[in-house]
């Protein structure tokens, strides 16, 4: 499972983030970046949110 999370809100600071991501608004660049290197749409959707949603539903809905 792969998924994205963000500490761009101040936890670690942007110096710990990839150079292309300056603010939380830049997270929307990730799907295009993944597509450019060959990821298919389903994998991108899973990485951006679906994996976390599935994990949370499975483990918190008990």
PDB file of N, H, CA, C and O in Angstrom:
ATOM      1  N   UNK A   1       0.849  -1.178   0.000  1.00  0.00           N
ATOM      2  CA  UNK A   1       0.000   0.000   0.000  1.00  0.00           C
ATOM      3  C   UNK A   1       0.891   1.236   0.000  1.00  0.00           C
ATOM      4  O   UNK A   1       1.882   1.306   0.727  1.00  0.00           O
ATOM      5  N   UNK A   2       0.530   2.185  -0.809  1.00  0.00           N
ATOM      6  H   UNK A   2      -0.275   2.128  -1.400  1.00  0.00           H
ATOM      7  CA  UNK A   2       1.207   3.477  -0.826  1.00  0.00           C
ATOM      8  C   UNK A   2       0.148   4.556  -0.689  1.00  0.00           C
ATOM      9  O   UNK A   2      -0.970   4.400  -1.179  1.00  0.00           O
ATOM     10  N   UNK A   3       0.492   5.631  -0.036  1.00  0.00           N
ATOM     11  H   UNK A   3       1.401   5.757   0.362  1.00  0.00           H
ATOM     12  CA  UNK A   3      -0.435   6.742   0.117  1.00  0.00           C
ATOM     13  C   UNK A   3       0.323   8.010   0.432  1.00  0.00           C
ATOM     14  O   UNK A   3       1.470   7.968   0.879  1.00  0.00           O
ATOM     15  N   UNK A   4      -0.316   9.129   0.200  1.00  0.00           N
ATOM     16  H   UNK A   4      -1.247   9.164  -0.162  1.00  0.00           H
ATOM     17  CA  UNK A   4       0.323  10.403   0.493  1.00  0.00           C
ATOM     18  C   UNK A   4      -0.227  10.977   1.790  1.00  0.00           C
ATOM     19  O   UNK A   4      -1.385  10.764   2.149  1.00  0.00           O
ATOM     20  N   UNK A   5       0.610  11.686   2.459  1.00  0.00           N
ATOM     21  H   UNK A   5       1.551  11.859   2.168  1.00  0.00           H
ATOM     22  CA  UNK A   5       0.233  12.433   3.638  1.00  0.00           C
ATOM     23  C   UNK A   5       1.027  13.723   3.584  1.00  0.00           C
ATOM     24  O   UNK A   5       1.966  13.832   2.795  1.00  0.00           O
ATOM     25  N   UNK A   6       0.680  14.687   4.390  1.00  0.00           N
ATOM     26  H   UNK A   6      -0.083  14.599   5.031  1.00  0.00           H
ATOM     27  CA  UNK A   6       1.370  15.961   4.281  1.00  0.00           C
ATOM     28  C   UNK A   6       1.738  16.519   5.636  1.00  0.00           C
ATOM     29  O   UNK A   6       0.936  16.548   6.569  1.00  0.00           O
ATOM     30  N   UNK A   7       2.964  16.955   5.711  1.00  0.00           N
ATOM     31  H   UNK A   7       3.616  16.931   4.953  1.00  0.00           H
ATOM     32  CA  UNK A   7       3.411  17.733   6.853  1.00  0.00           C
ATOM     33  C   UNK A   7       3.743  19.149   6.405  1.00  0.00           C
ATOM     34  O   UNK A   7       4.481  19.871   7.075  1.00  0.00           O
ATOM     35  N   UNK A   8       3.184  19.536   5.260  1.00  0.00           N
ATOM     36  H   UNK A   8       2.583  18.950   4.716  1.00  0.00           H
ATOM     37  CA  UNK A   8       3.408  20.888   4.758  1.00  0.00           C
ATOM     38  C   UNK A   8       2.690  21.936   5.601  1.00  0.00           C
ATOM     39  O   UNK A   8       2.817  23.134   5.350  1.00  0.00           O
ATOM     40  N   UNK A   9       1.942  21.487   6.594  1.00  0.00           N
ATOM     41  H   UNK A   9       1.838  20.513   6.798  1.00  0.00           H
ATOM     42  CA  UNK A   9       1.224  22.416   7.457  1.00  0.00           C
ATOM     43  C   UNK A   9       2.080  22.861   8.640  1.00  0.00           C
ATOM     44  O   UNK A   9       1.584  23.543   9.537  1.00  0.00           O
ATOM     45  N   UNK A  10       3.342  22.489   8.654  1.00  0.00           N
ATOM     46  H   UNK A  10       3.745  21.935   7.925  1.00  0.00           H
ATOM     47  CA  UNK A  10       4.235  23.009   9.674  1.00  0.00           C
ATOM     48  C   UNK A  10       4.938  21.988  10.536  1.00  0.00           C
ATOM     49  O   UNK A  10       5.841  22.358  11.287  1.00  0.00           O
ATOM     50  N   UNK A  11       4.572  20.728  10.468  1.00  0.00           N
ATOM     51  H   UNK A  11       3.839  20.427   9.858  1.00  0.00           H
ATOM     52  CA  UNK A  11       5.181  19.746  11.366  1.00  0.00           C
ATOM     53  C   UNK A  11       6.681  19.610  11.119  1.00  0.00           C
ATOM     54  O   UNK A  11       7.470  19.724  12.057  1.00  0.00           O
ATOM     55  N   UNK A  12       7.082  19.373   9.891  1.00  0.00           N
ATOM     56  H   UNK A  12       6.441  19.281   9.129  1.00  0.00           H
ATOM     57  CA  UNK A  12       8.506  19.228   9.591  1.00  0.00           C
ATOM     58  C   UNK A  12       9.039  20.376   8.760  1.00  0.00           C
ATOM     59  O   UNK A  12      10.253  20.556   8.665  1.00  0.00           O
ATOM     60  N   UNK A  13       8.165  21.148   8.160  1.00  0.00           N
ATOM     61  H   UNK A  13       7.178  21.001   8.237  1.00  0.00           H
ATOM     62  CA  UNK A  13       8.604  22.254   7.329  1.00  0.00           C
ATOM     63  C   UNK A  13       8.890  21.825   5.912  1.00  0.00           C
ATOM     64  O   UNK A  13       9.107  20.644   5.643  1.00  0.00           O
ATOM     65  N   UNK A  14       8.891  22.777   5.009  1.00  0.00           N
ATOM     66  H   UNK A  14       8.715  23.737   5.227  1.00  0.00           H
ATOM     67  CA  UNK A  14       9.042  22.441   3.597  1.00  0.00           C
ATOM     68  C   UNK A  14      10.444  21.962   3.241  1.00  0.00           C
ATOM     69  O   UNK A  14      10.634  21.375   2.176  1.00  0.00           O
ATOM     70  N   UNK A  15      11.425  22.196   4.101  1.00  0.00           N
ATOM     71  H   UNK A  15      11.271  22.673   4.966  1.00  0.00           H
ATOM     72  CA  UNK A  15      12.766  21.692   3.809  1.00  0.00           C
ATOM     73  C   UNK A  15      12.819  20.165   3.800  1.00  0.00           C
ATOM     74  O   UNK A  15      13.766  19.590   3.264  1.00  0.00           O
ATOM     75  N   UNK A  16      11.834  19.506   4.376  1.00  0.00           N
ATOM     76  H   UNK A  16      11.065  19.973   4.812  1.00  0.00           H
ATOM     77  CA  UNK A  16      11.755  18.050   4.391  1.00  0.00           C
ATOM     78  C   UNK A  16      10.929  17.491   3.233  1.00  0.00           C
ATOM     79  O   UNK A  16      10.793  16.275   3.098  1.00  0.00           O
ATOM     80  N   UNK A  17      10.380  18.372   2.403  1.00  0.00           N
ATOM     81  H   UNK A  17      10.491  19.360   2.513  1.00  0.00           H
ATOM     82  CA  UNK A  17       9.503  17.966   1.312  1.00  0.00           C
ATOM     83  C   UNK A  17      10.233  18.048  -0.028  1.00  0.00           C
ATOM     84  O   UNK A  17      11.242  18.744  -0.149  1.00  0.00           O
ATOM     85  N   UNK A  18       9.724  17.342  -1.024  1.00  0.00           N
ATOM     86  H   UNK A  18       8.905  16.777  -0.926  1.00  0.00           H
ATOM     87  CA  UNK A  18      10.320  17.472  -2.364  1.00  0.00           C
ATOM     88  C   UNK A  18      10.322  18.918  -2.829  1.00  0.00           C
ATOM     89  O   UNK A  18       9.446  19.697  -2.451  1.00  0.00           O
ATOM     90  N   UNK A  19      11.302  19.281  -3.649  1.00  0.00           N
ATOM     91  H   UNK A  19      12.014  18.649  -3.956  1.00  0.00           H
ATOM     92  CA  UNK A  19      11.466  20.675  -4.062  1.00  0.00           C
ATOM     93  C   UNK A  19      10.275  21.204  -4.849  1.00  0.00           C
ATOM     94  O   UNK A  19      10.053  22.415  -4.869  1.00  0.00           O
ATOM     95  N   UNK A  20       9.505  20.341  -5.497  1.00  0.00           N
ATOM     96  H   UNK A  20       9.686  19.357  -5.481  1.00  0.00           H
ATOM     97  CA  UNK A  20       8.351  20.790  -6.280  1.00  0.00           C
ATOM     98  C   UNK A  20       7.139  21.125  -5.421  1.00  0.00           C
ATOM     99  O   UNK A  20       6.149  21.647  -5.934  1.00  0.00           O
ATOM    100  N   UNK A  21       7.198  20.837  -4.129  1.00  0.00           N
ATOM    101  H   UNK A  21       8.003  20.414  -3.712  1.00  0.00           H
ATOM    102  CA  UNK A  21       6.060  21.060  -3.242  1.00  0.00           C
ATOM    103  C   UNK A  21       6.400  22.138  -2.223  1.00  0.00           C
ATOM    104  O   UNK A  21       7.082  21.887  -1.230  1.00  0.00           O
ATOM    105  N   UNK A  22       5.909  23.345  -2.494  1.00  0.00           N
ATOM    106  H   UNK A  22       5.355  23.548  -3.301  1.00  0.00           H
ATOM    107  CA  UNK A  22       6.188  24.469  -1.592  1.00  0.00           C
ATOM    108  C   UNK A  22       5.104  24.686  -0.554  1.00  0.00           C
ATOM    109  O   UNK A  22       5.386  25.102   0.570  1.00  0.00           O
ATOM    110  N   UNK A  23       3.861  24.403  -0.931  1.00  0.00           N
ATOM    111  H   UNK A  23       3.633  24.066  -1.844  1.00  0.00           H
ATOM    112  CA  UNK A  23       2.736  24.594  -0.015  1.00  0.00           C
ATOM    113  C   UNK A  23       1.785  23.416  -0.157  1.00  0.00           C
ATOM    114  O   UNK A  23       1.936  22.580  -1.048  1.00  0.00           O
ATOM    115  N   UNK A  24       0.818  23.363   0.723  1.00  0.00           N
ATOM    116  H   UNK A  24       0.696  24.041   1.447  1.00  0.00           H
ATOM    117  CA  UNK A  24      -0.188  22.298   0.670  1.00  0.00           C
ATOM    118  C   UNK A  24      -0.930  22.316  -0.669  1.00  0.00           C
ATOM    119  O   UNK A  24      -1.383  21.275  -1.144  1.00  0.00           O
ATOM    120  N   UNK A  25      -1.051  23.485  -1.269  1.00  0.00           N
ATOM    121  H   UNK A  25      -0.683  24.332  -0.883  1.00  0.00           H
ATOM    122  CA  UNK A  25      -1.737  23.606  -2.561  1.00  0.00           C
ATOM    123  C   UNK A  25      -1.000  22.849  -3.662  1.00  0.00           C
ATOM    124  O   UNK A  25      -1.610  22.459  -4.658  1.00  0.00           O
ATOM    125  N   UNK A  26       0.305  22.637  -3.492  1.00  0.00           N
ATOM    126  H   UNK A  26       0.800  22.954  -2.682  1.00  0.00           H
ATOM    127  CA  UNK A  26       1.088  21.943  -4.506  1.00  0.00           C
ATOM    128  C   UNK A  26       0.851  20.439  -4.535  1.00  0.00           C
ATOM    129  O   UNK A  26       1.305  19.768  -5.461  1.00  0.00           O
ATOM    130  N   UNK A  27       0.158  19.900  -3.556  1.00  0.00           N
ATOM    131  H   UNK A  27      -0.211  20.445  -2.803  1.00  0.00           H
ATOM    132  CA  UNK A  27      -0.137  18.463  -3.577  1.00  0.00           C
ATOM    133  C   UNK A  27      -0.915  18.067  -4.831  1.00  0.00           C
ATOM    134  O   UNK A  27      -0.850  16.921  -5.274  1.00  0.00           O
ATOM    135  N   UNK A  28      -1.646  19.017  -5.396  1.00  0.00           N
ATOM    136  H   UNK A  28      -1.699  19.949  -5.036  1.00  0.00           H
ATOM    137  CA  UNK A  28      -2.402  18.715  -6.611  1.00  0.00           C
ATOM    138  C   UNK A  28      -1.491  18.463  -7.816  1.00  0.00           C
ATOM    139  O   UNK A  28      -1.959  17.994  -8.853  1.00  0.00           O
ATOM    140  N   UNK A  29      -0.197  18.768  -7.691  1.00  0.00           N
ATOM    141  H   UNK A  29       0.184  19.149  -6.848  1.00  0.00           H
ATOM    142  CA  UNK A  29       0.752  18.480  -8.763  1.00  0.00           C
ATOM    143  C   UNK A  29       1.119  16.990  -8.825  1.00  0.00           C
ATOM    144  O   UNK A  29       1.545  16.499  -9.870  1.00  0.00           O
ATOM    145  N   UNK A  30       0.957  16.287  -7.726  1.00  0.00           N
ATOM    146  H   UNK A  30       0.610  16.686  -6.877  1.00  0.00           H
ATOM    147  CA  UNK A  30       1.433  14.912  -7.635  1.00  0.00           C
ATOM    148  C   UNK A  30       0.798  13.982  -8.668  1.00  0.00           C
ATOM    149  O   UNK A  30       1.523  13.206  -9.289  1.00  0.00           O
ATOM    150  N   UNK A  31      -0.519  14.020  -8.884  1.00  0.00           N
ATOM    151  H   UNK A  31      -1.108  14.650  -8.379  1.00  0.00           H
ATOM    152  CA  UNK A  31      -1.082  13.099  -9.878  1.00  0.00           C
ATOM    153  C   UNK A  31      -0.457  13.258 -11.270  1.00  0.00           C
ATOM    154  O   UNK A  31      -0.172  12.260 -11.932  1.00  0.00           O
ATOM    155  N   UNK A  32      -0.244  14.488 -11.713  1.00  0.00           N
ATOM    156  H   UNK A  32      -0.476  15.299 -11.175  1.00  0.00           H
ATOM    157  CA  UNK A  32       0.387  14.701 -13.018  1.00  0.00           C
ATOM    158  C   UNK A  32       1.826  14.199 -13.030  1.00  0.00           C
ATOM    159  O   UNK A  32       2.277  13.630 -14.024  1.00  0.00           O
ATOM    160  N   UNK A  33       2.542  14.404 -11.940  1.00  0.00           N
ATOM    161  H   UNK A  33       2.175  14.867 -11.132  1.00  0.00           H
ATOM    162  CA  UNK A  33       3.918  13.914 -11.850  1.00  0.00           C
ATOM    163  C   UNK A  33       3.955  12.390 -11.948  1.00  0.00           C
ATOM    164  O   UNK A  33       4.800  11.826 -12.643  1.00  0.00           O
ATOM    165  N   UNK A  34       3.035  11.732 -11.248  1.00  0.00           N
ATOM    166  H   UNK A  34       2.349  12.191 -10.682  1.00  0.00           H
ATOM    167  CA  UNK A  34       2.981  10.272 -11.294  1.00  0.00           C
ATOM    168  C   UNK A  34       2.619   9.775 -12.691  1.00  0.00           C
ATOM    169  O   UNK A  34       3.190   8.799 -13.177  1.00  0.00           O
ATOM    170  N   UNK A  35       1.668  10.453 -13.330  1.00  0.00           N
ATOM    171  H   UNK A  35       1.205  11.246 -12.935  1.00  0.00           H
ATOM    172  CA  UNK A  35       1.273  10.067 -14.689  1.00  0.00           C
ATOM    173  C   UNK A  35       2.444  10.218 -15.660  1.00  0.00           C
ATOM    174  O   UNK A  35       2.634   9.380 -16.541  1.00  0.00           O
ATOM    175  N   UNK A  36       3.219  11.274 -15.501  1.00  0.00           N
ATOM    176  H   UNK A  36       3.065  11.955 -14.785  1.00  0.00           H
ATOM    177  CA  UNK A  36       4.359  11.518 -16.387  1.00  0.00           C
ATOM    178  C   UNK A  36       5.416  10.418 -16.311  1.00  0.00           C
ATOM    179  O   UNK A  36       6.134  10.173 -17.280  1.00  0.00           O
ATOM    180  N   UNK A  37       5.508   9.760 -15.163  1.00  0.00           N
ATOM    181  H   UNK A  37       4.925   9.960 -14.376  1.00  0.00           H
ATOM    182  CA  UNK A  37       6.508   8.696 -15.045  1.00  0.00           C
ATOM    183  C   UNK A  37       5.899   7.306 -15.237  1.00  0.00           C
ATOM    184  O   UNK A  37       6.552   6.293 -14.990  1.00  0.00           O
ATOM    185  N   UNK A  38       4.638   7.271 -15.681  1.00  0.00           N
ATOM    186  H   UNK A  38       4.107   8.094 -15.882  1.00  0.00           H
ATOM    187  CA  UNK A  38       4.062   6.003 -16.099  1.00  0.00           C
ATOM    188  C   UNK A  38       3.026   5.351 -15.212  1.00  0.00           C
ATOM    189  O   UNK A  38       2.569   4.250 -15.518  1.00  0.00           O
ATOM    190  N   UNK A  39       2.642   5.988 -14.133  1.00  0.00           N
ATOM    191  H   UNK A  39       3.013   6.883 -13.885  1.00  0.00           H
ATOM    192  CA  UNK A  39       1.594   5.410 -13.296  1.00  0.00           C
ATOM    193  C   UNK A  39       0.256   5.502 -14.013  1.00  0.00           C
ATOM    194  O   UNK A  39      -0.031   6.490 -14.689  1.00  0.00           O
ATOM    195  N   UNK A  40      -0.562   4.462 -13.861  1.00  0.00           N
ATOM    196  H   UNK A  40      -0.330   3.659 -13.312  1.00  0.00           H
ATOM    197  CA  UNK A  40      -1.900   4.480 -14.462  1.00  0.00           C
ATOM    198  C   UNK A  40      -2.871   5.155 -13.505  1.00  0.00           C
ATOM    199  O   UNK A  40      -2.602   5.280 -12.310  1.00  0.00           O
ATOM    200  N   UNK A  41      -4.005   5.588 -14.052  1.00  0.00           N
ATOM    201  H   UNK A  41      -4.223   5.486 -15.022  1.00  0.00           H
ATOM    202  CA  UNK A  41      -4.960   6.376 -13.271  1.00  0.00           C
ATOM    203  C   UNK A  41      -5.423   5.674 -11.997  1.00  0.00           C
ATOM    204  O   UNK A  41      -5.544   6.315 -10.953  1.00  0.00           O
ATOM    205  N   UNK A  42      -5.681   4.379 -12.064  1.00  0.00           N
ATOM    206  H   UNK A  42      -5.582   3.858 -12.912  1.00  0.00           H
ATOM    207  CA  UNK A  42      -6.144   3.658 -10.873  1.00  0.00           C
ATOM    208  C   UNK A  42      -5.089   3.697  -9.765  1.00  0.00           C
ATOM    209  O   UNK A  42      -5.420   3.893  -8.595  1.00  0.00           O
ATOM    210  N   UNK A  43      -3.818   3.511 -10.136  1.00  0.00           N
ATOM    211  H   UNK A  43      -3.549   3.352 -11.086  1.00  0.00           H
ATOM    212  CA  UNK A  43      -2.750   3.564  -9.140  1.00  0.00           C
ATOM    213  C   UNK A  43      -2.621   4.964  -8.546  1.00  0.00           C
ATOM    214  O   UNK A  43      -2.400   5.114  -7.344  1.00  0.00           O
ATOM    215  N   UNK A  44      -2.757   5.975  -9.376  1.00  0.00           N
ATOM    216  H   UNK A  44      -2.936   5.853 -10.353  1.00  0.00           H
ATOM    217  CA  UNK A  44      -2.682   7.358  -8.894  1.00  0.00           C
ATOM    218  C   UNK A  44      -3.807   7.641  -7.909  1.00  0.00           C
ATOM    219  O   UNK A  44      -3.588   8.248  -6.861  1.00  0.00           O
ATOM    220  N   UNK A  45      -5.005   7.200  -8.251  1.00  0.00           N
ATOM    221  H   UNK A  45      -5.183   6.707  -9.103  1.00  0.00           H
ATOM    222  CA  UNK A  45      -6.150   7.392  -7.343  1.00  0.00           C
ATOM    223  C   UNK A  45      -5.892   6.690  -6.010  1.00  0.00           C
ATOM    224  O   UNK A  45      -6.173   7.242  -4.946  1.00  0.00           O
ATOM    225  N   UNK A  46      -5.358   5.478  -6.076  1.00  0.00           N
ATOM    226  H   UNK A  46      -5.129   5.030  -6.940  1.00  0.00           H
ATOM    227  CA  UNK A  46      -5.058   4.752  -4.839  1.00  0.00           C
ATOM    228  C   UNK A  46      -4.012   5.477  -4.008  1.00  0.00           C
ATOM    229  O   UNK A  46      -4.165   5.605  -2.793  1.00  0.00           O
ATOM    230  N   UNK A  47      -2.959   5.947  -4.643  1.00  0.00           N
ATOM    231  H   UNK A  47      -2.834   5.843  -5.630  1.00  0.00           H
ATOM    232  CA  UNK A  47      -1.896   6.653  -3.926  1.00  0.00           C
ATOM    233  C   UNK A  47      -2.411   7.953  -3.308  1.00  0.00           C
ATOM    234  O   UNK A  47      -2.059   8.289  -2.177  1.00  0.00           O
ATOM    235  N   UNK A  48      -3.238   8.675  -4.045  1.00  0.00           N
ATOM    236  H   UNK A  48      -3.524   8.402  -4.964  1.00  0.00           H
ATOM    237  CA  UNK A  48      -3.693   9.989  -3.576  1.00  0.00           C
ATOM    238  C   UNK A  48      -4.738   9.910  -2.470  1.00  0.00           C
ATOM    239  O   UNK A  48      -4.802  10.802  -1.624  1.00  0.00           O
ATOM    240  N   UNK A  49      -5.561   8.854  -2.458  1.00  0.00           N
ATOM    241  H   UNK A  49      -5.508   8.129  -3.146  1.00  0.00           H
ATOM    242  CA  UNK A  49      -6.573   8.801  -1.399  1.00  0.00           C
ATOM    243  C   UNK A  49      -7.195   7.432  -1.169  1.00  0.00           C
ATOM    244  O   UNK A  49      -7.482   7.082  -0.024  1.00  0.00           O
ATOM    245  N   UNK A  50      -7.410   6.659  -2.204  1.00  0.00           N
ATOM    246  H   UNK A  50      -7.178   6.943  -3.134  1.00  0.00           H
ATOM    247  CA  UNK A  50      -8.209   5.442  -2.053  1.00  0.00           C
ATOM    248  C   UNK A  50      -7.573   4.425  -1.107  1.00  0.00           C
ATOM    249  O   UNK A  50      -8.291   3.750  -0.369  1.00  0.00           O
ATOM    250  N   UNK A  51      -6.242   4.300  -1.110  1.00  0.00           N
ATOM    251  H   UNK A  51      -5.659   4.848  -1.709  1.00  0.00           H
ATOM    252  CA  UNK A  51      -5.600   3.356  -0.196  1.00  0.00           C
ATOM    253  C   UNK A  51      -5.870   3.728   1.256  1.00  0.00           C
ATOM    254  O   UNK A  51      -6.183   2.863   2.075  1.00  0.00           O
ATOM    255  N   UNK A  52      -5.749   5.009   1.575  1.00  0.00           N
ATOM    256  H   UNK A  52      -5.495   5.712   0.910  1.00  0.00           H
ATOM    257  CA  UNK A  52      -6.004   5.449   2.958  1.00  0.00           C
ATOM    258  C   UNK A  52      -7.465   5.275   3.327  1.00  0.00           C
ATOM    259  O   UNK A  52      -7.770   4.837   4.437  1.00  0.00           O
ATOM    260  N   UNK A  53      -8.369   5.606   2.429  1.00  0.00           N
ATOM    261  H   UNK A  53      -8.121   5.962   1.528  1.00  0.00           H
ATOM    262  CA  UNK A  53      -9.800   5.453   2.711  1.00  0.00           C
ATOM    263  C   UNK A  53     -10.129   3.988   2.965  1.00  0.00           C
ATOM    264  O   UNK A  53     -10.842   3.664   3.915  1.00  0.00           O
ATOM    265  N   UNK A  54      -9.611   3.102   2.120  1.00  0.00           N
ATOM    266  H   UNK A  54      -9.032   3.365   1.348  1.00  0.00           H
ATOM    267  CA  UNK A  54      -9.845   1.661   2.291  1.00  0.00           C
ATOM    268  C   UNK A  54      -9.259   1.183   3.624  1.00  0.00           C
ATOM    269  O   UNK A  54      -9.911   0.437   4.354  1.00  0.00           O
ATOM    270  N   UNK A  55      -8.042   1.607   3.940  1.00  0.00           N
ATOM    271  H   UNK A  55      -7.512   2.213   3.348  1.00  0.00           H
ATOM    272  CA  UNK A  55      -7.404   1.222   5.206  1.00  0.00           C
ATOM    273  C   UNK A  55      -8.217   1.704   6.407  1.00  0.00           C
ATOM    274  O   UNK A  55      -8.472   0.938   7.337  1.00  0.00           O
ATOM    275  N   UNK A  56      -8.617   2.960   6.386  1.00  0.00           N
ATOM    276  H   UNK A  56      -8.410   3.582   5.631  1.00  0.00           H
ATOM    277  CA  UNK A  56      -9.388   3.514   7.501  1.00  0.00           C
ATOM    278  C   UNK A  56     -10.744   2.838   7.643  1.00  0.00           C
ATOM    279  O   UNK A  56     -11.166   2.521   8.755  1.00  0.00           O
ATOM    280  N   UNK A  57     -11.423   2.617   6.533  1.00  0.00           N
ATOM    281  H   UNK A  57     -11.080   2.875   5.630  1.00  0.00           H
ATOM    282  CA  UNK A  57     -12.720   1.922   6.591  1.00  0.00           C
ATOM    283  C   UNK A  57     -12.577   0.516   7.166  1.00  0.00           C
ATOM    284  O   UNK A  57     -13.417   0.075   7.950  1.00  0.00           O
ATOM    285  N   UNK A  58     -11.539  -0.170   6.785  1.00  0.00           N
ATOM    286  H   UNK A  58     -10.856   0.189   6.148  1.00  0.00           H
ATOM    287  CA  UNK A  58     -11.320  -1.536   7.260  1.00  0.00           C
ATOM    288  C   UNK A  58     -10.979  -1.560   8.744  1.00  0.00           C
ATOM    289  O   UNK A  58     -11.450  -2.431   9.475  1.00  0.00           O
ATOM    290  N   UNK A  59     -10.164  -0.613   9.192  1.00  0.00           N
ATOM    291  H   UNK A  59      -9.781   0.095   8.598  1.00  0.00           H
ATOM    292  CA  UNK A  59      -9.641  -0.676  10.549  1.00  0.00           C
ATOM    293  C   UNK A  59     -10.373   0.183  11.581  1.00  0.00           C
ATOM    294  O   UNK A  59     -10.214  -0.030  12.783  1.00  0.00           O
ATOM    295  N   UNK A  60     -11.158   1.132  11.137  1.00  0.00           N
ATOM    296  H   UNK A  60     -11.288   1.306  10.161  1.00  0.00           H
ATOM    297  CA  UNK A  60     -11.891   1.969  12.081  1.00  0.00           C
ATOM    298  C   UNK A  60     -13.378   1.635  12.142  1.00  0.00           C
ATOM    299  O   UNK A  60     -14.080   2.084  13.048  1.00  0.00           O
ATOM    300  N   UNK A  61     -13.847   0.865  11.203  1.00  0.00           N
ATOM    301  H   UNK A  61     -13.277   0.500  10.468  1.00  0.00           H
ATOM    302  CA  UNK A  61     -15.278   0.552  11.127  1.00  0.00           C
ATOM    303  C   UNK A  61     -15.606  -0.741  11.859  1.00  0.00           C
ATOM    304  O   UNK A  61     -16.510  -1.473  11.456  1.00  0.00           O
ATOM    305  N   UNK A  62     -14.889  -1.019  12.915  1.00  0.00           N
ATOM    306  H   UNK A  62     -14.155  -0.424  13.242  1.00  0.00           H
ATOM    307  CA  UNK A  62     -15.104  -2.259  13.659  1.00  0.00           C
ATOM    308  C   UNK A  62     -16.082  -2.063  14.766  1.00  0.00           C
ATOM    309  O   UNK A  62     -16.383  -3.006  15.498  1.00  0.00           O
TER     310      UNK A  62
END
